[in-house]
Amino acid sequence: MYKAVNKVDGKYLSNYNSNFEYKIGEVQCEKCDPNQNEECSFGIHISHRMWAINFGRSGDNMALLEVEVDINSIIIPKKCDGKVRANQIKVIREIPKEEWYA
């Protein structure tokens, strides 16, 4: 799965909360809304690659992170537009721009 974030001074920061930092190789946790009727709610939002690119590309400092998530912890909203949410992810790596569309 993938996550679009802001890259500022070498730090990967959440688009929603600029105090929430993602770190390569680390597991990040956040409280997650289990309600599938809520399309956009609290939790760590992740998606397929193109959704993440389209979401984040309007920012000048976008970075695309490859993340690992336990499939059993994914909340898929009933009106899913490509993004899902989870309470925990592991950040694997930053995807270089030359690989975004590969």
C-alpha positions in Angstrom: 0.0 0.0 0.0 1.0 3.6 -0.3 0.8 6.9 1.6 1.3 10.4 0.2 3.0 12.7 2.8 4.7 16.1 2.9 8.5 15.9 3.0 9.9 18.8 5.0 13.6 19.1 6.0 14.0 15.3 5.4 11.0 14.5 7.6 7.9 12.7 6.3 4.9 14.5 7.8 1.2 13.8 7.7 -0.9 16.0 5.4 -3.6 16.1 8.1 -1.4 16.6 11.1 2.0 18.2 10.5 3.1 17.1 14.0 2.7 13.4 13.0 5.9 12.1 11.5 6.4 8.9 9.6 9.8 7.2 9.8 11.3 4.7 7.4 11.5 1.2 9.0 9.2 2.2 11.9 5.7 1.1 12.8 3.3 4.1 13.2 0.1 3.8 15.2 -3.0 5.9 15.4 -6.5 5.4 16.7 -8.7 4.2 13.9 -12.5 4.5 13.3 -13.9 1.0 12.7 -17.1 2.3 11.3 -17.4 1.3 7.6 -20.2 3.8 7.1 -17.7 6.7 7.5 -15.9 7.3 4.3 -13.3 9.8 5.7 -12.6 9.5 9.4 -9.7 9.1 11.8 -7.0 6.6 11.3 -4.0 6.3 9.0 -5.2 6.6 5.4 -3.5 4.5 2.8 -4.3 3.5 -0.8 -3.2 2.0 -4.0 -0.3 3.9 -5.7 -2.2 6.0 -8.2 -4.7 7.2 -5.6 -1.9 8.4 -3.4 -0.1 10.1 -6.2 -3.3 11.9 -7.3 -4.0 13.0 -3.8 -0.6 14.3 -3.0 0.7 15.7 -6.3 -0.8 19.2 -5.8 1.8 19.8 -3.1 5.4 20.9 -4.0 6.9 18.7 -1.3 5.0 15.5 -1.8 6.7 12.2 -1.0 5.3 8.8 -1.7 5.8 6.1 0.9 5.5 2.4 0.5 3.9 0.9 3.6 3.1 -2.5 4.9 -0.2 -3.1 6.7 -1.9 -6.2 8.3 -4.8 -6.9 6.0 -7.0 -7.8 9.0 -6.6 -4.3 10.4 -7.8 -2.5 7.2 -11.1 -0.6 7.4 -12.7 -0.4 4.0 -15.5 2.2 3.9 -18.7 1.1 2.1 -18.3 4.1 -0.3 -14.6 3.4 -0.9 -12.9 5.7 -3.4 -9.6 4.0 -3.3 -8.3 4.9 0.1 -8.8 2.8 3.2 -7.6 3.3 6.8 -5.8 1.3 9.5 -4.6 1.8 13.0 -1.0 0.7 12.2 1.4 0.7 9.3 5.1 0.0 8.8 6.9 2.4 6.5 9.1 0.5 4.1 10.6 3.2 1.9 10.2 6.4 0.0 9.3 5.6 -3.6 11.7 7.6 -5.9 9.7 9.8 -8.4 11.1 7.8 -11.3 9.2 4.8 -10.0 5.9 6.5 -9.3 4.4 5.4 -12.6 6.3 2.2 -13.1 
